[in-house]
Amino acid sequence: MVEFKMPSLGADMEDGTLVEWLVKPGDIVKRGDIIAMVDTQKGLIDIEVFDEGTIAELLIKENEKVPVGTVMALIAGSNEVIHHLEKPVMEQVSETTTPKEVVKAVGIPETPEPKHRIKASPLARKIAADKGIDLTRIIGSGEGGAISKEDVEKAIIEQMAPLAGANIVSDQLPDQKAESIEIKKGASTESIRMAVAAAMSKSNREIPHYYLETKIDMSKALAWLMDANKKRTLKQRLLPVVLILKAISKALVEFPDLNSYWADGLQHKEAINIGFVISLRTGGLMIPAIHNVNNLSIDEIMNSLNDIIPRARAMKLRSSELSESTFTVTSLGEKNAETVYGVIYPPQVAIAGIGSITEQAWAENGMLAVRPVLNITLSADHRATDGATGSRFLMAVKKYLLEPESL
Amino acid sequence: MNTGNFIKITYREAIKQGIREALQKDENIFLMGEDVGHYGGAFAVSKGLLQEFGSERIMDVPLSESGFVGAGIGAALSGMRPIVEIMTVNFSLLAMDQIANNAATLLHMSGGQFNVPLVIRMGCGIGRQLAAQHSHSWEPLFAHIAGLKVLAAGTHEDARGMLLTALDDPDPVIIFEYTFLLNKEAEIPTTAGAVDITKAKVLRQGTDISIISYGACIHKALDAAKELATAGINAEVIDLRILRPIDDSTILTSVKKTNKVLLVEDAWASLNVSSEISARIMENAFYELDLPVQRLSGVEVPIPYPKHLEDAALPQTSDIINQVKKMLQYG
C-alpha cells in the first residue's frame, strides 16, 4: 500500500486545502494522473500521483486543510488486494487511528521513525494544529526551549504570511470565475506578494549570495534562430530564451553543484528542472518548472514555455511544476533592462539572470563592431559553491551559445 | 468620612455594619460567640451591639466551641437565624465535629427535611506574630467539606455584605474574616450592602497573566499587579471569594484571556485551594495554557513567631512580582 501525501509545492508551503478529489476508492490510477485539486496560497493546483495502483481509501475530506506530508489517500499496488473485509474493523478502531496504523493493519511492516517529543505549551500546540504550523521548525523561547503561543504566532507571521493574506482576501481570484468548484480561499495578488516576500526575505537572510556577470555575443545564435524560424509556422517560432535555457541546462550537467539544494549541506539533484520566472500581470511571480530541460529538444522547450506561461498566469499549474525546480532562470524579455541579478529561491543554490539582448559596441580582434549582446548573470550561494565554479559555468553557457548548432 | 457616594471605613467597621444591618432587618437573627457581648468582641467588631440590641440578640457563650456551635445548629433547626462567631479559625477545630458531622450533613441525612440556616464567622489570617498555634489557614480544610458554603471576605465590600446574603441562605455558610485587615481603611459605596456569594470577582483587569488569590492575600496580589504594570506587565487579579462551591466560569474566562496563571495563597501548598483551582484549569482549560500553572503558597512548616521568619513563610508582594516576571521572562 502506498501513501499519497500532501505534497510540498515550494519551500514556503506549510499546508494545503483539499478542494476536490478527482478519484474515488476503487479507481485505477497511473503515474501522472491528476487525482486531486489542492488550494494553496499559490492558487488551485492539480495534484499528480506518482504511483500506479488502485485507490484504496481517501483519508482526507474535501475542504479539509492539512499540513504538508499528511497522508491523504492510500493506493494499493497492482498486485495488492484491497482488504475490504477489514475496513469495518478499522473503522471501529475509531477516528483516532492514524493512517500509519491503517497501513500496519493490512500487514505492511514499517519501522517507526524515532520521534523526540517537542516541548510546547498546550495552547501553542492547539494554535499550531489549527494553523497547520510545523512545531519541529520552531525554536521555543521558553524554559528548556518550550514553544509558547508567542513563538507560534511569530512563526505564523514569518512563515505563513502568505496564508494570512489568503485569508484576508477571498473571492478575488482572477481567471477562476469559470471554476465549478466553490473556492473560499485562494491565491490573491496579496497572498502571492506575501509568498514572494517570505521566500525572498528568507533567501536574503540566510543565503550569502555572490554575483558574476558576462557578456555574450548573440549574433551567431540569433542568425541560427532566424534560419530555424524560416522553416517554422508562426506558432512554432523559437525565441532566443529557448536557446539560452538549453545552453544553461547543458552547462548545469557539467556543474552539478549549481543544480542542487542546500539543506544541511549540498544535495545534488539528478534531474535538471529549470524554474522559469513568470511575472503575473497583477503583480507577483510564479516559477513553474520545465522538467529535464537538458533532455528536451529546442522545440520541446518552446512548447513547454507556450504551455506553461498562460497556465501560470491563470494559476493553473500542476503540483510537480511548482515544487520540483532545481535551478531558476529569470529572464526580462525584450526591450527591458540589460542586466538582472536574481535572488536565489531557496533551497536552490543559484539563479541565472537573462537581460534584454541589446546592440552594443563590441571589441573583438582589435576591431570595434556593433553586436547583439546578452548580459547574463549568475547569483549563487557561496555556501554551496565558490566564484570559480560559477565563472566556469557562465563560460560554459557562453560556449554553447556561441555554437548554437551544438544545441 | 463621606466622600460623595463613597465612604471610607475600616474593615472592622464594615463587618460591624453588616451585622448591625442584619440584626435590624430580622428579629430571628442573633449573634452568639465568645466575648461578643460585654467585651465587645475579641477584635471589637461587636462593640456597642449588646447595648443596642440587648442580651437576647448579642449572646456571650462559654469557652466551648463544640458546645456553642452545636447550640447554633439547634437554633437554626428551630427556625432562628444564628450568626455564630468563632473567635479565630484556630479554635474551629474544636467545633469541627459539629460543623462537618451536623451542620453539613443534616439536610442530606433528613432526606431534605431539615435545612441548617447557620452562619459561622471566623477571624483568620497570618501576619500578626501569633505563632504556630494561632496562625492557621484552615480555609482549604473547610472548603473540602461537602454541604457547606465557604466564603473568604478579602475586601471591605465583602466584609460589609457577605453576611447579609449568607443569612438568606437556607444552608450552613462559613465566612472567613481576615484579622490582619481589621484596621485597614478603604472606600466602599455608601449604598454598600448584600453582595452576591456565587461568583469570583476580577479585581483588576489584565491581559498578560491571571493572578488568582483570596482573602488578605489579594491585597498583595493587587500591590504586585500595580508594580508589575510599571514594568509593562498587565496582570489580571481575581479574588476567588467563594471557596466552596468554586466559581469555575470566572477563572476559566480569565485563563482563556491571559493563558497564564499564578495562584497565590497563605495556606500550605499541599492540598490547598490553589491545588483545586489548578486541577480545574487542567480539566477545563488545558488547551488555553501557554505555561504550566504556578503556585505561591505558605512554606510547609508550622508558622514561625519571629517577624522575619513569619514573613519568609508566606508569599509576599515581592515574591509575586518575581514569580510573574520569571514566568513571563522579563527576568
Interface residues (C-beta under 8 A of the other chain):
Chain A: S121 P122 L123 A124 R125 K126 S141 G142 S148 K149 E150
Chain B: N259 F286 Y287 E288 L289 D290 L291 Q329
